[in-house]
Every structure is written in C-alpha cells, then in structure tokens.
Amino acid sequence: MNPTIRKLILMAVLGPLALCGSAFGQAPSRIVSLSPAITEILYDLDLGNHIVGVTIYCDYPEAAKTKPKIGGFANPSVEAIVAARPDIVLLTSDGNPADVYKRLHQFGIRTYAFHARRLVELPEAIRRLGAALGVEEKAAARAHEMEAKLARYSRIARASAAKPRTKALFIIHPEPLLVAGPGTVIDDALTLLGIENIASGARSPYPKYAVEEIVRRAPDVIFIGRGPMSASLSDKLLARIQSLTAVQKGRVYYVSELLYRLTPRTLLGIEELSGYLETL
C-alpha cells in the first residue's frame, strides 16, 4: 500500500495521535506500557530503551523486569504514571480500565489504545502501533513476516482438509479444571492448524470443564499449559481420564505459555503446537 494512503487511513481510524511519532520524526522518548503484551511488542520493535514504566506483570523480555512499575494491569496507578513523565501511555482495549484513560487525559497525557484480541488482528495492530511511535517501516516488516507465517500454516491446514479433523483440548489449569474456549488466541491457533478445539462451543473464553465432558468428546490430543504446579495437579486428572486413547498413547503434552499473550511470540507457540501435532 502507498505510504501516503496508509497514513490517511491511520488518521481516519485513530485520529492525529496515530501519527504522533512520525510527526516528530522519531519515536516518543518516554513510553509507559499498561500491558504485558504491549511491552513485549515494544521490545520487539527495538523500543525498550524508551520505556519508562510497565505493569508488575510485564515480565518478558528479562529487561522488562527492571523497568519502573506503575501497578497492575487492571489497577495501574495514575499517580505513578504521571510521575514517570511519559510522552505517551499505551493501553489495551482488552483489560485496562476506561477511567484510567479518562484520568490521563485530564492530566494532558497522550494515550494510544492498542486494538488486537484475535490472532488475525495482530499484524495490522502492530503496523498501526509502529506508525504511532515513529517506527512504521520496522513494524510493517514485522507484520508482513507474521502474515507470511500465518498464511503458510493456513495453506498446510487447507491441504489436509479432506482428512478427519484432529480433536484437541487445551487445559489452562488442571484443578480447578479450566480450558481454552472460543474467542481465545489458543482457539485461534488450533483453528489455524486445522484442529478442532472440543471446547470451542463453550459459553466463555476460559470455561470450567467437566471431566465427563472430556471423556465424552474424546480428544485425540491434550495440551496442558506448563506452570509450576501443572504436572502434579494434572496427575489426578489424567488418572480420571486414563481410558482415553490420547492418554494411553502418550498424546498428552505440556506446552509453554506462549499462546497466553497476543504478541509476535505467539507464532512460536503455534510452531510448538504444530511440532507436537506432526507426531500424531
């Protein structure tokens, strides 16, 4: 797309703030991030040195842990944000309180809302963020790279569409039993890979699930999010569903938390799932 046309579109969608970085010829020198996902993206765009405040949950990369903390994701401290003297504060439309946005504007602090909840929305959201922060070319290149990888997985899934779909379950926490349902990045990843998420028909993104339902739906493969207690807590669960072929054949895999946040590392999480599925 012509750069001028892209800028006009960004202006129409996001307003003057969309071009604040480009207008000054460089990225804002002081950035506060109110989301772990946004913080990861900033480092991915080589803007880590401009970050002057993050939430207590911003733990990747390692350098993010050393940044000044401004509170939690759902309850950031406006006072701490103001004290950081940011040029711009980056919020997410999925989680940060609306009153924080309003209070920051009362202090005359510029804000930018990052809009991406689904996997397909991530590349374009990164393009827009890059344009807002004066790193449009780098963000565009990163977005293009992600789109190419997503398209490759989609082609592979279409090529095997004639075969019976593999059924999977992604367990977030074994006890209480919480799984990944509709509207999650995990569900998007499984769909992209041509896999049927047996919890996709649930009424909430992370529903409590019944053991009896797992047995009834009989997934071909079970993924369990790796955590400090996952292995010990899942032993009881696996004992209760040991009649399933997935358990008997060792198709239970402990996977990383790469799909828990929507960032460029999400592609690594998809690659991880794909690697296990290739062994089936």
Secondary structure, 3 states (H helix, E strand, C coil): CCHHHHHHHHHHHHCHHHHHHHHHCCCCCCEEECCHHHHHHHHHCCCHHHEEEECCCCCCCHHHHHCCECECCCCECHHHHHHCCCCEEEEECCCCCHHHHHHHHHCCCCEEEECCCCHHHHHHHHHHHHHHCCCHHHHHHHHHHHHHHHHHHHHHHHHCCCCCCCEEEEEEECCCCEECCCCCHHHHHHHHCCCEECCCCCCCCCCECCHHHHHHHCCCEEEEECCCCHHHHHHHHHHHCCCCHHHHCCCEEEECCCCCCCCCCHHHHHHHHHHHHCCC
